[in-house]
Amino acid sequence: MISTLSGYLLFAISFYVLAIIGGDHEQVEILQHMFVPEILRMYIHVPGFIFCVIGPFASLLISFNAKQILKSLKTLYFVFFGSKIDFTVYIDAIRDIAQYTQTHDIESLEEYANQIKYPFMRDGVLLLVNGYSKEDIRDTLDSRIQNENARDQQDVDFFKEAEGFAPGYGMLGTTVGLIQMFSAEINPAKGFQPILNAMAVAFTTTLYGLLFLNFVYGPFHDRVRKRTDEEVMLKGMIVEGLTLIRDKKHPIFIQDKLISYVPGSRMLSIPKMEQVPAG
């Protein structure tokens, strides 16, 4: 409820900046000289820019609760600045576990499993240790993949919504600018300046909407979606590897089977096999 009210308040503020302050040529000129370098004044309309920045965020506050917004922003930070998924590391680990189980009991892997940092793989190995059948392992982990993917999809939806709001606010700013243009009175002292100012609002807000769509929210949405898809692919690979271990398949066979999960654009280097330390 608080985020919703905050969203409506932010929208009201941004719309006031656009429609009231942005319609006053003298105030706009003051803002332009204060905040915009002279070389950019042709393309920067401060009230329109503020509207196109704050507006989409206001709509996101109305559409999502604060907790989900913070989670999505953390996910975005992790996608851009966190470590990339290295499929090789997990293929090596699964292959090494398979090699180890060729000569040792699976139950002895418990200590090793507890040292695995990736929770999904750690829990999967513990299912092996606890004697789950191949079918039970697959069913349990597949259900977890679906549930976790549903939660991750909320982050994708967040930026998809933002991607849709950006051009909408650009068009809304354009509409306000056109209304100001057709409502402007021609004053002999000012000439056509009020009309030209309103046209500047109309065209610059369209520009900002397109820029935010194509260079901010659109790329954010794509990066988060691709990361989520890779997570699903990685988890599917882990499930496949663990079920093959339960079937006592040869480590080389498992390695070759799992390589097919690696995204085709990546070069995969498989180092020499090393045995997993005894649990």
C-alpha positions in Angstrom: 0.0 0.0 0.0 2.8 2.4 0.9 4.6 1.8 -2.4 1.3 2.3 -4.3 0.7 5.6 -2.7 4.3 6.6 -3.2 3.9 5.8 -6.9 0.8 8.0 -7.3 2.6 10.8 -5.4 5.7 10.5 -7.6 3.5 10.6 -10.7 1.7 13.7 -9.5 5.0 15.4 -8.9 6.5 14.4 -12.2 3.3 15.5 -14.1 3.3 18.8 -12.3 6.9 19.4 -13.3 6.0 18.6 -16.9 2.7 20.3 -17.3 3.1 23.3 -15.0 6.8 24.1 -14.8 7.4 22.8 -18.3 4.7 25.1 -19.6 6.4 28.2 -18.2 9.1 29.2 -20.6 10.9 31.5 -18.2 11.2 28.7 -15.5 12.4 26.3 -18.2 15.1 28.7 -19.3 16.3 29.0 -15.8 16.5 25.2 -15.4 18.2 24.8 -18.7 20.9 27.3 -17.8 21.4 25.8 -14.4 21.7 22.1 -15.3 22.3 21.7 -19.0 25.5 22.4 -20.9 24.9 24.8 -23.8 25.8 22.2 -26.4 23.0 19.9 -25.2 20.2 22.5 -24.7 18.7 21.6 -28.1 18.1 18.1 -26.9 17.5 18.4 -23.2 14.2 19.7 -21.8 14.6 19.4 -18.1 10.9 19.1 -17.1 10.3 16.5 -19.9 13.4 14.6 -18.9 12.4 14.5 -15.2 8.9 13.3 -16.2 10.3 10.4 -18.4 12.7 9.4 -15.6 10.4 9.5 -12.6 7.2 8.5 -14.4 8.0 4.9 -15.3 9.4 4.4 -11.8 6.1 5.7 -10.3 4.2 3.2 -12.4 6.5 0.4 -11.2 5.8 1.4 -7.5 2.1 1.2 -8.3 2.4 -2.2 -10.0 4.9 -3.9 -7.6 5.5 -3.8 -3.9 8.7 -2.4 -2.4 10.1 -5.8 -1.6 9.8 -7.0 -5.1 11.3 -3.8 -6.5 14.4 -4.1 -4.2 14.7 -7.8 -5.2 14.6 -6.9 -8.9 17.2 -4.2 -8.5 19.5 -6.5 -6.6 19.0 -9.1 -9.4 19.9 -6.4 -12.0 23.1 -5.5 -10.0 24.1 -9.2 -9.8 23.5 -9.7 -13.5 25.8 -6.8 -14.5 28.4 -7.1 -11.8 28.2 -10.6 -10.5 30.1 -13.6 -11.8 28.9 -15.3 -15.0 27.6 -18.8 -15.0 30.5 -21.1 -15.8 29.0 -24.4 -17.0 32.4 -26.0 -17.1 32.8 -25.8 -13.3 29.6 -27.8 -12.8 30.4 -30.3 -15.5 33.7 -30.9 -13.9 32.2 -31.3 -10.4 29.5 -33.8 -11.7 32.0 -35.7 -13.6 34.4 -35.9 -10.6 31.5 -37.1 -8.4 30.7 -39.8 -11.0 34.3 -40.9 -11.0 34.4 -41.0 -7.3 31.2 -43.1 -7.0 32.7 -45.7 -9.4 34.9 -46.9 -6.5 33.2 -45.5 -3.4 29.7 -45.6 -1.8 27.6 -42.6 -2.7 26.8 -42.1 1.0 30.4 -41.1 1.7 29.8 -37.9 -0.4 27.9 -36.2 2.4 30.8 -34.1 3.7 31.7 -33.1 0.2 28.1 -32.2 -0.6 27.9 -29.8 2.4 30.9 -27.9 1.0 29.1 -27.1 -2.4 28.3 -23.4 -2.5 25.5 -23.6 -5.1 22.4 -24.6 -3.1 20.6 -26.4 -5.9 23.5 -28.7 -6.7 24.3 -29.2 -3.0 20.7 -30.3 -2.3 20.7 -32.5 -5.4 23.9 -34.3 -4.2 22.3 -34.8 -0.8 19.4 -36.5 -2.5 21.9 -38.9 -3.9 23.5 -39.4 -0.5 20.1 -40.1 1.1 19.4 -42.9 -1.4 16.7 -41.3 -3.5 15.8 -43.1 -6.7 16.5 -41.6 -10.1 12.8 -40.8 -10.6 12.5 -39.2 -7.2 15.6 -37.1 -7.7 14.3 -35.9 -11.1 10.7 -35.2 -9.8 12.0 -33.4 -6.7 14.5 -31.2 -8.5 12.2 -30.5 -11.5 9.5 -29.2 -9.1 12.1 -27.0 -7.5 13.2 -25.6 -10.9 9.6 -24.7 -11.7 9.1 -23.0 -8.4 12.4 -21.1 -8.4 11.9 -20.1 -12.1 8.4 -18.7 -11.2 10.0 -16.5 -8.5 12.8 -15.4 -10.9 10.2 -14.7 -13.6 8.9 -11.8 -11.4 12.2 -10.0 -11.9 11.9 -10.5 -15.7 8.3 -9.2 -15.5 9.4 -6.2 -13.5 11.8 -5.0 -16.3 9.4 -6.0 -19.0 6.8 -3.7 -17.4 9.4 -0.9 -17.2 10.2 -1.5 -20.9 6.5 -0.9 -21.7 6.2 2.1 -19.5 9.1 4.1 -21.0 7.6 4.8 -24.5 4.2 5.3 -22.9 5.5 8.1 -20.8 7.2 9.5 -23.9 3.9 9.6 -25.7 2.2 11.1 -22.7 4.7 13.9 -22.6 4.2 14.4 -26.3 0.5 14.7 -25.8 1.0 17.3 -23.1 3.3 19.2 -25.4 0.8 19.2 -28.2 -2.0 20.4 -25.9 0.2 23.2 -24.8 1.1 24.0 -28.4 -2.5 24.2 -29.5 -3.5 26.1 -26.4 -0.8 28.7 -26.7 -1.9 32.3 -27.5 0.1 34.1 -30.1 1.5 37.2 -28.4 3.1 39.9 -30.6 5.7 40.5 -28.0 6.8 36.8 -27.8 5.9 35.8 -31.3 5.8 32.0 -31.9 8.1 31.3 -28.9 5.3 29.7 -26.7 4.4 27.4 -29.6 8.0 26.4 -30.2 8.5 25.7 -26.5 5.5 23.4 -26.5 6.8 21.6 -29.6 10.1 21.1 -27.8 8.3 19.4 -25.0 6.4 17.1 -27.4 9.4 16.0 -29.4 12.0 15.7 -26.6 9.7 13.5 -24.5 9.2 11.2 -27.4 13.0 11.1 -27.8 13.5 10.3 -24.1 10.9 7.5 -24.2 12.6 5.9 -27.1 16.0 6.2 -25.5 14.9 4.7 -22.2 13.2 1.9 -24.1 16.1 1.0 -26.3 19.1 1.7 -24.1 17.9 1.3 -20.5 14.9 -0.8 -19.8 15.0 -3.0 -22.9 18.6 -4.1 -22.4 17.9 -4.6 -18.6 14.9 -6.8 -19.5 17.0 -8.9 -22.0 19.9 -9.3 -19.6 17.8 -10.5 -16.7 15.7 -12.8 -18.9 18.8 -14.4 -20.4 20.3 -14.9 -17.0 17.1 -16.5 -15.8 17.1 -18.8 -18.9 20.7 -19.8 -18.2 19.9 -20.6 -14.6 17.1 -22.9 -15.7 19.5 -24.6 -18.2 22.2 -25.0 -15.6 19.8 -26.6 -13.2 18.5 -28.9 -15.9 22.0 -30.0 -16.6 22.6 -30.7 -12.9 19.5 -32.8 -12.7 20.6 -34.8 -15.8 24.1 -35.3 -14.3 22.8 -36.5 -11.0 20.4 -39.0 -12.5 23.1 -40.4 -14.7 25.3 -40.8 -11.6 22.5 -42.7 -9.9 22.4 -45.0 -13.0 26.1 -45.6 -12.5 27.0 -44.2 -16.0 30.7 -43.8 -16.9 32.1 -40.3 -16.0 33.2 -39.7 -19.6 29.7 -40.6 -20.9 28.2 -38.2 -18.3 30.6 -35.4 -19.3 29.8 -35.8 -23.0 26.1 -35.8 -22.3 26.3 -32.6 -20.2 28.3 -30.7 -22.8 25.2 -30.4 -24.9 23.7 -28.1 -22.2 26.4 -25.5 -22.7 25.3 -22.4 -24.7 26.7 -22.8 -28.2 28.4 -19.4 -28.2 30.8 -20.4 -25.4 34.0 -22.3 -25.8 34.2 -25.2 -23.4 37.5 -26.4 -22.1 37.4 -29.7 -20.2 40.4 -30.2 -18.1 41.8 -33.6 -17.1 39.6 -35.5 -14.6 40.5 -35.2 -11.0 38.9 -37.4 -8.3 36.6 -35.9 -5.7 38.1 -36.1 -2.3 36.6 -38.8 0.0 33.7 -37.6 2.2 
